[in-house]
Amino acid sequence: MLNNTLFISIGNIDDDFVDVIEAWESGKSAQPVNKLTFESMAGFLSYLTPKRWELLTVLRQQGHQSIKKLSEILKRDYKNTHTDVKALMECGLIGKDEEGRVCVPWDSIETHLQLAA
């Protein structure tokens, strides 16, 4: 069964490659991990604004949608909805299906916020 959880953390992006490098050096294959790391809390919050979080949760509840239909559901301007969809796609929080409709491929999202190094 595939892990359908996205793990988000704030920290050093280079840490994401530690498991891959260790697996490569040991000759074992790395287990696929759905992980997204932001270098700072400011970077994270610039991508996951309250409006984008609303878009993400509504899209997950409603299922695959065109951007036009999504903007109607959210009662938002198409251009703003399109801008937010593009930003969320760039960082991997949403995707597109075979028919070009946007969707949330995750059942859940877990975040890890470390206060001190």
C-alpha positions as CSV (number, residue, x, y, z in Angstrom):
1,M,0.0,0.0,0.0
2,L,1.3,3.4,-0.9
3,N,1.9,6.0,1.8
4,N,-0.5,8.8,0.9
5,T,0.7,11.3,3.5
6,L,2.8,14.3,2.6
7,F,5.3,15.2,5.3
8,I,6.2,18.9,5.5
9,S,9.1,20.2,7.5
10,I,10.9,23.5,8.0
11,G,14.7,23.2,7.9
12,N,17.7,22.4,5.8
13,I,16.7,21.1,2.4
14,D,20.0,19.2,2.2
15,D,18.7,16.9,5.0
16,D,16.2,15.5,2.6
17,F,19.0,13.8,0.7
18,V,20.6,12.1,3.7
19,D,18.4,9.0,3.4
20,V,19.0,8.7,-0.3
21,I,22.7,9.0,0.0
22,E,22.9,6.5,2.9
23,A,20.8,4.0,0.9
24,W,23.0,4.5,-2.2
25,E,26.2,4.0,-0.2
26,S,24.9,0.9,1.5
27,G,23.6,-0.6,-1.9
28,K,20.0,-0.6,-0.7
29,S,17.2,1.1,-2.5
30,A,15.7,4.1,-0.7
31,Q,12.1,3.8,0.3
32,P,10.0,6.5,-1.4
33,V,9.0,9.3,1.0
34,N,6.6,12.0,0.2
35,K,8.4,14.9,1.8
36,L,8.5,18.6,1.2
37,T,10.9,20.9,3.0
38,F,10.9,24.7,3.3
39,E,14.0,26.5,4.3
40,S,12.1,28.9,6.6
41,M,8.8,29.4,8.2
42,A,8.4,32.6,6.1
43,G,8.9,30.5,2.9
44,F,6.3,28.0,4.1
45,L,3.8,30.7,5.0
46,S,4.3,32.4,1.7
47,Y,3.1,29.2,-0.1
48,L,0.5,28.1,2.3
49,T,-1.6,31.3,2.9
50,P,-5.0,31.0,4.5
51,K,-6.7,31.3,1.0
52,R,-4.5,28.5,-0.4
53,W,-5.2,26.3,2.6
54,E,-8.9,26.8,2.0
55,L,-8.4,26.0,-1.7
56,L,-6.4,22.8,-0.7
57,T,-9.0,21.6,1.8
58,V,-12.0,22.4,-0.5
59,L,-10.3,20.7,-3.4
60,R,-9.6,17.6,-1.3
61,Q,-13.3,17.5,-0.2
62,Q,-14.7,18.1,-3.7
63,G,-12.4,15.9,-5.7
64,H,-10.8,16.6,-9.1
65,Q,-12.0,20.0,-10.5
66,S,-11.2,22.4,-13.3
67,I,-9.8,25.7,-12.1
68,K,-12.9,27.4,-13.4
69,K,-15.2,25.1,-11.3
70,L,-12.9,25.4,-8.3
71,S,-13.1,29.2,-8.5
72,E,-16.9,29.0,-8.6
73,I,-17.0,26.7,-5.6
74,L,-14.7,29.0,-3.6
75,K,-16.5,32.1,-4.8
76,R,-13.2,33.6,-5.9
77,D,-11.9,35.4,-9.0
78,Y,-10.6,32.9,-11.6
79,K,-7.3,34.7,-12.0
80,N,-6.6,34.6,-8.2
81,T,-7.6,30.9,-8.1
82,H,-5.4,30.1,-11.0
83,T,-2.4,31.9,-9.4
84,D,-2.9,29.9,-6.2
85,V,-3.3,26.6,-8.0
86,K,0.0,27.3,-9.9
87,A,1.8,28.1,-6.7
88,L,0.5,25.0,-4.9
89,M,1.4,22.9,-7.9
90,E,5.0,24.3,-8.0
91,C,5.7,23.1,-4.5
92,G,3.9,19.7,-4.9
93,L,0.9,20.3,-2.7
94,I,-1.6,19.6,-5.6
95,G,-1.3,18.0,-9.0
96,K,-3.3,17.4,-12.2
97,D,-5.0,14.2,-13.3
98,E,-4.9,12.7,-16.8
99,E,-7.8,15.0,-17.9
100,G,-6.0,18.2,-16.7
101,R,-8.2,18.7,-13.7
102,V,-6.5,19.8,-10.4
103,C,-6.5,17.4,-7.4
104,V,-5.0,16.8,-4.0
105,P,-3.0,13.5,-4.2
106,W,-2.6,13.4,-0.4
107,D,-5.0,11.9,2.2
108,S,-3.2,13.8,4.9
109,I,-0.4,16.3,5.5
110,E,1.8,16.1,8.5
111,T,4.1,19.0,9.5
112,H,7.2,19.1,11.6
113,L,8.2,22.5,13.0
114,Q,11.5,22.4,14.9
115,L,12.0,25.4,17.3
116,A,15.7,24.9,17.9
117,A,18.5,23.3,16.0
